Amino acid sequence: MTTSDGGPAGPRPADAIVLTGLRVRAHHGVYDFEREEGQDFVVDVTAWLDLSPAASGDDLGRTVHYGELAQEVHDAVAADPVDLIETVAERVAGVVLAHPPVHSVEVTVHKPDAPIAVPFGDVAVRILRGRS
């Protein structure tokens, strides 16, 4: 369920774990050369959760280990090729939301070498997902 602004329904915690600029070589795209040659994708993830239980007890077990999360996101992006970066973003959101403390997630997938015929700085998709 989403709100009128497109964000996840329900309250969004103010606390977050943020991963930015995660680079992954993968073979996504609609063109054969994208699938064959591969290209770099850059992923940003913001996982909203309540960090106070972890902070108050200095307890890694009460949060999400960002090193492990980074590896999981990397592996999700590098997995089976798909046509759309929208599909990659959904895959990443599912990985992040599989962690019980996470209430909602924002995922941005950048495709800096997208085959676009005009000069551009970046192309990306951004999704917001929350627990249903």
C-alpha positions as CSV (number, residue, x, y, z in Angstrom):
1,M,0.0,0.0,0.0
2,T,1.3,3.5,-0.8
3,T,0.4,7.0,0.3
4,S,-0.8,9.8,-2.0
5,D,2.8,10.9,-2.6
6,G,3.8,7.4,-3.7
7,G,5.7,6.6,-0.5
8,P,5.1,3.5,1.6
9,A,2.0,3.6,3.8
10,G,2.3,4.0,7.5
11,P,4.7,5.9,9.6
12,R,8.3,6.0,8.3
13,P,10.9,5.8,11.1
14,A,13.3,8.7,11.1
15,D,16.3,6.3,11.6
16,A,17.9,4.7,8.5
17,I,20.8,2.7,7.2
18,V,22.0,4.2,4.0
19,L,24.2,2.6,1.3
20,T,25.2,4.8,-1.5
21,G,27.1,4.2,-4.7
22,L,27.2,0.5,-4.5
23,R,28.8,-0.5,-7.9
24,V,27.9,-3.8,-9.5
25,R,28.9,-5.3,-12.8
26,A,25.8,-7.0,-14.3
27,H,24.2,-8.0,-17.6
28,H,20.8,-6.3,-17.5
29,G,19.2,-4.6,-20.4
30,V,16.9,-5.0,-23.4
31,Y,19.7,-5.1,-26.0
32,D,21.8,-8.2,-26.7
33,F,25.1,-6.3,-26.3
34,E,24.0,-5.2,-22.8
35,R,23.5,-8.8,-21.9
36,E,26.7,-10.0,-23.5
37,E,29.1,-7.3,-22.5
38,G,27.6,-6.2,-19.2
39,Q,27.9,-2.8,-17.6
40,D,28.1,-1.1,-14.3
41,F,25.1,-0.3,-12.2
42,V,25.1,1.9,-9.2
43,V,22.7,1.3,-6.4
44,D,21.6,3.5,-3.5
45,V,19.5,2.0,-0.6
46,T,17.9,3.7,2.3
47,A,16.4,1.2,4.8
48,W,14.2,2.8,7.4
49,L,14.1,1.0,10.8
50,D,14.2,1.9,14.5
51,L,17.8,2.0,15.5
52,S,17.2,2.7,19.1
53,P,17.2,-0.9,20.3
54,A,20.6,-1.5,18.8
55,A,22.0,1.8,20.0
56,S,20.7,1.5,23.5
57,G,22.3,-1.9,24.0
58,D,25.2,-1.6,21.6
59,D,23.8,-4.8,20.1
60,L,24.5,-5.6,16.4
61,G,21.8,-8.4,16.7
62,R,19.1,-5.7,17.0
63,T,19.8,-3.9,13.8
64,V,20.8,-4.8,10.2
65,H,24.4,-5.5,9.6
66,Y,25.2,-3.0,6.8
67,G,28.2,-5.0,5.5
68,E,26.0,-8.1,5.0
69,L,23.2,-6.0,3.6
70,A,25.7,-4.5,1.0
71,Q,26.7,-8.0,0.0
72,E,23.1,-9.1,-0.3
73,V,22.2,-6.1,-2.5
74,H,25.3,-6.7,-4.6
75,D,24.4,-10.3,-5.2
76,A,20.7,-9.4,-6.0
77,V,21.9,-6.9,-8.7
78,A,24.4,-9.3,-10.1
79,A,21.9,-12.2,-10.3
80,D,19.9,-13.4,-13.3
81,P,19.8,-10.8,-16.1
82,V,16.5,-8.9,-16.6
83,D,15.4,-6.3,-19.2
84,L,14.5,-3.5,-16.8
85,I,16.3,-1.7,-14.0
86,E,12.8,-1.3,-12.5
87,T,12.9,-5.1,-12.0
88,V,16.3,-4.9,-10.5
89,A,15.1,-2.2,-8.0
90,E,12.1,-4.5,-7.0
91,R,14.5,-7.3,-6.5
92,V,16.7,-5.2,-4.2
93,A,13.7,-3.9,-2.3
94,G,12.7,-7.5,-1.6
95,V,16.1,-8.3,-0.2
96,V,16.1,-5.4,2.1
97,L,12.6,-5.9,3.3
98,A,13.4,-9.5,4.1
99,H,15.2,-8.1,7.2
100,P,12.5,-8.0,10.0
101,P,13.6,-4.7,11.5
102,V,13.2,-2.8,8.2
103,H,9.9,-1.0,7.9
104,S,10.4,0.5,4.4
105,V,13.0,1.0,1.8
106,E,14.0,3.4,-1.0
107,V,16.0,1.9,-3.8
108,T,17.6,3.8,-6.6
109,V,19.3,2.0,-9.5
110,H,21.5,4.1,-11.7
111,K,22.5,3.0,-15.2
112,P,25.4,5.4,-16.0
113,D,26.2,3.8,-19.3
114,A,22.7,3.4,-20.6
115,P,22.4,3.3,-24.4
116,I,20.9,6.7,-24.8
117,A,21.5,8.7,-28.0
118,V,21.8,12.1,-26.4
119,P,24.3,13.3,-23.8
120,F,23.2,12.7,-20.2
121,G,24.6,12.7,-16.7
122,D,22.7,9.8,-15.3
123,V,19.6,7.7,-15.7
124,A,18.0,6.0,-12.8
125,V,14.8,4.6,-11.3
126,R,13.8,5.1,-7.7
127,I,11.2,3.0,-5.9
128,L,9.7,3.2,-2.3
129,R,8.4,0.1,-0.8
130,G,7.1,-0.8,2.7
131,R,5.8,-3.8,4.5
132,S,2.2,-4.6,3.6
